[in-house]
Amino acid sequence: MTNNIQLSNDVKKIIVVEDDYSIRSFLKEALEDMQYSVCVAENGERALKIILENPVDLIISDLKMPVMTGMELLNKVMEFENPPGFILISAFGTIEEAVKSVQIGAYDFVTKPFTITDIENRLNRFFDFQHLKKENKELKKEILNQKKFNKIIGQSKAISQIFDKINLVLPSDATVLISGESGTGKELVAQLIVEGSKRKECKYIQVNCAAIPENLMESTMFGYMKGAFTGALKTTEGMFHEADGGTLLLDEISEIPVTMQAKLLRVLQENQIIRVGNNKHENIDVRIIATSNRNLPELIKDGNFREDLYYRLNIFPIEVPPLRDRLEDMPLLAGHFLQNFKDKYNYPNISISKNAMLKLEEYDWPGNIRQLQNSIERGVLLTGGTSDLKAEHILLTGNTHTSSDSALFNGNITIGNLEREAIFATLRRTKNNRTRAAKVLDITVRTLRNKLNLYKEQNILPKEFLIE
């Protein structure tokens, strides 16, 4: 019997498949001395059972074994979605088969007799090769994302998650609901989904639901028959007809009247529409993407949005974060817009000053990316092309992160308490992002961490700032 051990996750995992007990034990002991996590099996069939329960990074298998040979095991493993590495051990008389195994997918083969040094060298080369493959895959993904998603500027975790979700939904025709505040770039996300989908060569129709009068909503969406109402002089197609075979963006879906929501739900469920003034169903093939800057679950509670329609739209949700939650992208965004407006107004020699960037990073940005773009353009114009973009060129309304805490300066607070409250206020404004808070406070992250540890020891650190 072989031992089926639970393999750890912090070291490379190897299974040795060998019918000769002495070789099997010798390899196990030697590999464990090299700090690998090792289990063993006496034939391919037993090894396959172990691998299915405990995935491994590498299989070292003899070629000739009873029950299931090494070649048969290799063929089985190559059917896995992500097959582990495979090194075959062969005798001199089976070199031809060993070469064939490499053609099938094995990384390498070792001929008997072999030394532990030879095995160790091959393992080092294999894992170095795997590391390079991983780095190359990640690099290709990053390059692909940069090319594919060049309309969305950012490298923050929040934006990376948006890219990941877009990549997941691209191969499908699933209905997508994109939510987020005004100005966050919901339409850009929709456009990226369309451009990467299998319908990218088909029609892409965008409908602003908020701009359609309630009494024209149904005829605009589904079309109408001649004579259906006063002024209906000819049979007309609606937006769903225009988008047939392609994609229809229902922008600001929350603004559709409740009476119309039931009809839209029926269309989404049945893929059929009925023109106004007709009772005949017409089949349509339309992929739906919807956006909303309002909280649909709250609208459902208030009776202003149908719950069944919400669940039908919310098959694949994507939430676009507000700018204040991704301020680490500010240098990239500001630099991008600055370059655009430098080119537009032929001001080639201006750049953003440190104080201007700090002012941009301290603001709440209620208008999000759209507001930032407008602020940068206005600032560029105010420079006249004769100076860098400075803080005084950034004209903002409302409060920055720190200005709302001016009430602390009431003449009745100690320096220590003032410092503590400033730290707490800044952490709240930066969503407990210590790196960003330290930058706003003009201290090092280490200093901030030491201050928080001190407050924790004094039992005056609010739970919201604890990091487990």
PEBELRA-V529173 format. One line per field, one symbol per residue. psi: psi as a letter, one per 40 degrees, with the letter a starting at -180 (. if undefined). A space follows every 50 residues. Layout:
psi = ???
This chain:
psi = iihgihiieeihhihhhhehdddddddddddddefihhiiieiddddddd dddgiidihhhidhiichiddddddddeeidgiiihhhhiidefdddddd ddddeidiihiiiiidddddddddddddddddddddddddddddddddfe dhhieiddddddddddddedeieihhhhiiiheefddddddddddeieed eiihhhhgdeehideedddddeiiihedihegeihiiaddddehebhhhg hfdeehiddddddddddddefiihiheiehihhighhhhiiheigddddd deeehhdddddddfdgihhhiideefeeedddddddddddddddefgeei ihidddddddeeidgdeadddddddddddddddeeeiihideehhiiaii dddeeeedgeefiidddddddddddddddeffhdddddddefiidddddd dddddddefehideehh.
